[in-house]
Amino acid sequence: MIKKITPFLLLVVAIIGIGYADGEPPYVVINIPENKKDTAQKYLTFDAEVNGKKVNALFDTGSDSAARILKDVATRIGIPSEGGKFDVKIGGIVVKDVPIRCVDKFNTSYPKDIIFGYGFTNKLYAIVDYPSNRALFVPCSNDTSYTDADKIANEKFGELKDDMVVPLVCPDGHILVETTVNGEDSIYFAIDTGWLGFNILTSTAVEKLGVGDKFVKLDLTIGGHDFKKVIFKNTRDPGLERSMARYKKGGLEFGGIIGVPDFMSKYRIGIDYQEKKLHIGSTKKDKD
């Protein structure tokens, strides 16, 4: 999911390294330049090649299964209006058979060409080190595991003090984690790398938690790990309410979105779709 932003929030992301050292799988390291006006505003965007042509892409764990590309961009790079599956090249790595569909526009002012959701992200071990403004992509294969990606991340970004491993579920490709709020109520939150607004609550969560103020600080327990005084906004976002209804049919009580500025920006986030695990890493510097 992406939130409309103003021009001063625009970020340019550059690929700064690719690896083929002995015994290492192919990987790419991406640099996320720090936003000087707001250091917590960190879109993970990067240059990629689709159908052999350069595009600017967004890594968005809150997006749909198929990647979404603007129709005029699709026409320019030779993708038919009905979309299809295409290989995506990022630096020296290739992610194969990524489903792509064409759309008229995005609900954001950011001038990106394509948004990669689950159909792309589930083919990678992705580790985003927000404190150092860098990210690592390692293509999944029979010869690689999250452990391989984690080893490279530790070499490139530094060792972690804590690696908190949290089970996740992926309805519709979105990342949801079961969370205990204020030591009592259990609900599911989406972990969304494309959400740069406040963490937000659904109307059901607001009612269940008895939250009356517009902004609240909640104590979260995720996978047995405690996160104190996480800021949330009491809102009634129509898209959020639709997601709540959809997940409820699947037996999940959806509580809202945990985004980048007031949570993920403090941590190293590792996503292992293969084992259905989310890694939340902290260093001495960023550990509360």
C-alpha positions as CSV (number, residue, x, y, z in Angstrom):
1,M,0.0,0.0,0.0
2,I,1.3,3.4,-0.8
3,K,0.4,6.8,0.6
4,K,0.3,10.1,-1.3
5,I,3.4,12.2,-0.6
6,T,4.6,15.7,-1.5
7,P,7.6,16.3,-3.8
8,F,10.0,17.0,-1.0
9,L,9.7,13.4,0.1
10,L,11.0,12.0,-3.2
11,L,13.9,9.6,-2.9
12,V,16.4,8.3,-5.4
13,V,17.7,4.9,-4.8
14,A,20.9,3.6,-6.3
15,I,22.3,0.1,-6.6
16,I,25.6,0.1,-4.9
17,G,26.9,-3.4,-5.1
18,I,26.4,-6.9,-6.5
19,G,28.1,-10.0,-5.3
20,Y,29.4,-13.2,-6.7
21,A,32.1,-14.1,-4.2
22,D,33.1,-17.8,-3.8
23,G,30.4,-19.7,-2.0
24,E,27.9,-16.8,-2.1
25,P,24.7,-16.6,-4.0
26,P,24.1,-13.7,-6.5
27,Y,22.8,-10.7,-4.6
28,V,22.4,-7.0,-5.0
29,V,22.8,-4.2,-2.4
30,I,20.6,-1.2,-2.8
31,N,21.3,2.2,-1.3
32,I,18.3,4.2,0.2
33,P,19.4,7.9,0.4
34,E,18.3,9.5,3.6
35,N,15.6,12.1,3.4
36,K,17.1,15.1,5.2
37,K,13.6,16.7,5.9
38,D,12.4,13.5,7.6
39,T,14.8,10.7,8.2
40,A,12.0,8.2,8.8
41,Q,10.5,8.7,5.3
42,K,12.2,5.8,3.4
43,Y,10.7,4.5,0.2
44,L,12.6,1.5,-1.1
45,T,12.8,2.3,-4.8
46,F,15.4,1.1,-7.3
47,D,16.2,0.9,-11.0
48,A,15.3,-2.3,-12.7
49,E,15.0,-3.8,-16.2
50,V,11.8,-5.3,-17.4
51,N,11.5,-6.7,-20.9
52,G,15.1,-5.4,-21.4
53,K,14.1,-1.7,-20.7
54,K,14.9,0.4,-17.7
55,V,12.1,1.3,-15.2
56,N,11.9,2.8,-11.7
57,A,10.4,0.4,-9.2
58,L,9.0,0.4,-5.7
59,F,9.3,-2.6,-3.3
60,D,5.9,-2.7,-1.6
61,T,4.9,-5.6,0.7
62,G,1.4,-4.0,1.0
63,S,0.8,-4.3,-2.7
64,D,-1.2,-6.8,-4.7
65,S,0.2,-10.1,-5.9
66,A,0.9,-9.0,-9.5
67,A,3.2,-6.1,-10.1
68,R,1.4,-3.0,-11.3
69,I,2.9,-1.0,-14.2
70,L,1.6,2.2,-15.7
71,K,0.0,1.7,-19.1
72,D,2.0,4.3,-20.8
73,V,5.2,2.8,-19.4
74,A,4.1,-0.7,-20.5
75,T,3.6,0.6,-24.0
76,R,7.0,2.2,-24.0
77,I,8.8,-1.0,-23.0
78,G,6.7,-3.4,-25.1
79,I,4.5,-5.0,-22.5
80,P,1.0,-5.8,-23.9
81,S,-2.1,-4.3,-22.3
82,E,-3.1,-7.6,-20.8
83,G,0.2,-7.9,-19.0
84,G,1.9,-11.2,-18.4
85,K,5.0,-12.7,-16.8
86,F,8.4,-11.1,-17.3
87,D,11.9,-11.5,-15.9
88,V,13.1,-8.5,-13.8
89,K,16.8,-7.6,-13.7
90,I,18.2,-5.6,-10.9
91,G,21.9,-5.0,-11.1
92,G,23.4,-8.4,-11.6
93,I,20.5,-10.5,-10.4
94,V,17.4,-11.7,-12.3
95,V,14.0,-12.5,-10.8
96,K,12.2,-14.7,-13.2
97,D,8.5,-14.9,-14.2
98,V,7.2,-11.9,-12.3
99,P,3.4,-11.4,-13.0
100,I,2.7,-7.9,-14.2
101,R,-0.6,-6.1,-14.9
102,C,-1.2,-2.7,-16.4
103,V,-3.0,0.1,-14.6
104,D,-4.0,3.7,-15.5
105,K,-2.5,5.3,-12.5
106,F,-1.2,4.9,-8.9
107,N,-2.7,6.4,-5.8
108,T,0.5,8.4,-5.2
109,S,2.3,11.4,-6.7
110,Y,5.6,9.6,-6.7
111,P,6.9,9.3,-10.3
112,K,7.6,5.6,-10.3
113,D,6.9,3.2,-13.2
114,I,6.1,-0.1,-11.5
115,I,5.2,-1.3,-8.0
116,F,6.4,-4.8,-7.1
117,G,4.2,-6.8,-4.6
118,Y,4.0,-10.4,-3.6
119,G,4.5,-11.9,-7.1
120,F,8.0,-10.3,-7.0
121,T,8.9,-10.2,-3.3
122,N,8.1,-13.9,-2.7
123,K,10.9,-14.8,-5.1
124,L,13.5,-13.0,-3.0
125,Y,15.1,-13.1,0.4
126,A,14.8,-9.4,1.1
127,I,16.6,-7.7,4.0
128,V,16.0,-3.9,4.5
129,D,18.4,-2.3,7.0
130,Y,16.5,1.0,7.6
131,P,19.0,2.5,10.1
132,S,21.9,2.3,7.5
133,N,19.6,3.1,4.6
134,R,20.5,0.0,2.6
135,A,18.7,-3.2,1.4
136,L,19.8,-6.6,0.2
137,F,18.0,-8.8,-2.4
138,V,19.0,-12.5,-2.8
139,P,17.0,-14.5,-5.4
140,C,15.4,-17.7,-3.9
141,S,16.7,-20.9,-5.3
142,N,17.1,-24.6,-4.3
143,D,20.7,-23.7,-3.3
144,T,20.0,-20.7,-1.2
145,S,18.2,-20.0,2.1
146,Y,17.5,-17.0,4.3
147,T,20.6,-18.0,6.3
148,D,22.7,-17.2,3.3
149,A,21.1,-13.8,2.8
150,D,21.4,-13.1,6.6
151,K,25.1,-13.9,6.4
152,I,25.6,-11.4,3.6
153,A,23.6,-8.8,5.4
154,N,25.7,-9.1,8.5
155,E,28.9,-8.7,6.4
156,K,27.5,-5.7,4.6
157,F,25.5,-3.9,7.3
158,G,27.1,-5.2,10.5
159,E,26.1,-7.7,13.1
160,L,22.8,-7.5,15.0
161,K,22.3,-7.4,18.8
162,D,19.0,-9.1,18.4
163,D,17.2,-11.0,15.7
164,M,13.6,-11.3,16.6
165,V,11.9,-14.0,14.5
166,V,8.2,-13.6,14.1
167,P,5.8,-16.0,12.3
168,L,3.8,-14.4,9.5
169,V,0.8,-15.2,7.4
170,C,0.3,-14.0,3.8
171,P,-3.3,-13.7,2.7
172,D,-3.5,-12.1,-0.7
173,G,0.3,-11.9,-0.6
174,H,0.3,-9.3,2.2
175,I,2.4,-9.8,5.3
176,L,0.4,-10.1,8.5
177,V,1.7,-10.7,12.0
178,E,-0.3,-11.7,15.0
179,T,0.0,-9.0,17.7
180,T,-1.0,-8.7,21.3
181,V,-1.9,-5.1,22.1
182,N,-1.4,-3.7,25.6
183,G,-1.0,-7.2,27.0
184,E,-4.5,-8.3,26.2
185,D,-6.1,-8.1,22.8
186,S,-4.8,-10.2,19.9
187,I,-5.2,-8.8,16.3
188,Y,-3.3,-9.0,13.0
189,F,-1.3,-6.1,11.6
190,A,0.0,-5.7,8.1
191,I,3.8,-5.0,7.7
192,D,3.9,-2.6,4.8
193,T,7.2,-1.3,3.3
194,G,5.2,1.0,1.0
195,W,3.4,2.9,3.8
196,L,5.0,6.1,4.8
197,G,2.1,7.5,6.9
198,F,1.3,7.0,10.5
199,N,0.6,3.4,11.7
200,I,-3.1,3.2,11.5
201,L,-6.0,1.2,13.1
202,T,-9.1,-0.2,11.6
203,S,-12.5,0.8,13.1
204,T,-12.8,-2.7,14.6
205,A,-9.4,-2.3,16.4
206,V,-10.4,1.1,17.6
207,E,-13.6,-0.3,19.1
208,K,-11.9,-3.4,20.6
209,L,-9.1,-1.4,22.2
210,G,-11.3,1.4,23.4
211,V,-9.1,4.0,21.7
212,G,-10.7,7.4,21.7
213,D,-7.9,9.8,20.9
214,K,-6.7,10.6,17.4
215,F,-3.2,9.5,18.2
216,V,-2.4,6.7,20.7
217,K,0.7,4.9,21.9
218,L,0.2,1.1,22.1
219,D,2.4,-1.6,23.6
220,L,2.8,-4.4,21.1
221,T,3.9,-8.0,21.5
222,I,4.8,-9.6,18.2
223,G,6.0,-13.2,18.2
224,G,6.9,-13.0,21.9
225,H,8.9,-9.8,21.5
226,D,7.8,-6.5,23.1
227,F,7.7,-3.1,21.4
228,K,6.7,-0.3,23.7
229,K,4.7,2.9,23.0
230,V,4.3,2.4,19.2
231,I,2.4,5.4,17.8
232,F,-0.9,4.7,15.9
233,K,-3.4,7.0,14.3
234,N,-7.2,6.4,14.8
235,T,-8.5,6.6,11.3
236,R,-11.2,5.3,9.0
237,D,-9.5,4.7,5.8
238,P,-11.9,3.1,3.2
239,G,-9.2,0.8,1.8
240,L,-8.4,-0.4,5.3
241,E,-12.0,-1.2,6.0
242,R,-12.2,-3.3,2.8
243,S,-9.2,-5.2,3.8
244,M,-10.7,-5.8,7.2
245,A,-13.8,-7.3,5.7
246,R,-11.8,-9.5,3.4
247,Y,-9.5,-10.9,6.1
248,K,-12.4,-11.5,8.4
249,K,-13.8,-14.0,5.9
250,G,-10.6,-15.9,6.3
251,G,-10.9,-15.9,10.0
252,L,-8.3,-13.1,10.7
253,E,-9.1,-10.0,12.8
254,F,-7.3,-7.3,10.9
255,G,-6.2,-4.4,13.1
256,G,-4.4,-2.0,10.7
257,I,-1.1,-1.2,9.2
258,I,2.4,-0.9,10.6
259,G,4.5,1.2,8.3
260,V,8.0,2.6,8.0
261,P,8.2,6.0,9.9
262,D,7.0,5.0,13.4
263,F,8.2,1.4,13.4
264,M,10.3,-0.2,10.6
265,S,12.7,2.8,10.3
266,K,14.3,1.7,13.6
267,Y,15.0,-1.9,12.6
268,R,16.6,-4.3,10.1
269,I,13.6,-6.1,8.5
270,G,14.1,-9.5,6.9
271,I,11.4,-11.2,4.9
272,D,11.5,-14.9,4.4
273,Y,8.3,-15.9,2.5
274,Q,9.6,-19.5,2.0
275,E,9.5,-20.2,5.8
276,K,6.8,-17.7,6.6
277,K,9.0,-15.7,9.0
278,L,9.7,-12.1,9.6
279,H,13.0,-11.0,11.1
280,I,13.1,-7.8,13.1
281,G,16.7,-7.0,13.9
282,S,18.1,-4.4,16.2
283,T,21.6,-3.1,17.0
284,K,22.9,-1.3,20.1
285,K,22.3,2.0,18.3
286,D,18.6,1.4,17.4
287,K,17.5,-0.8,20.2
288,D,15.2,1.0,22.6
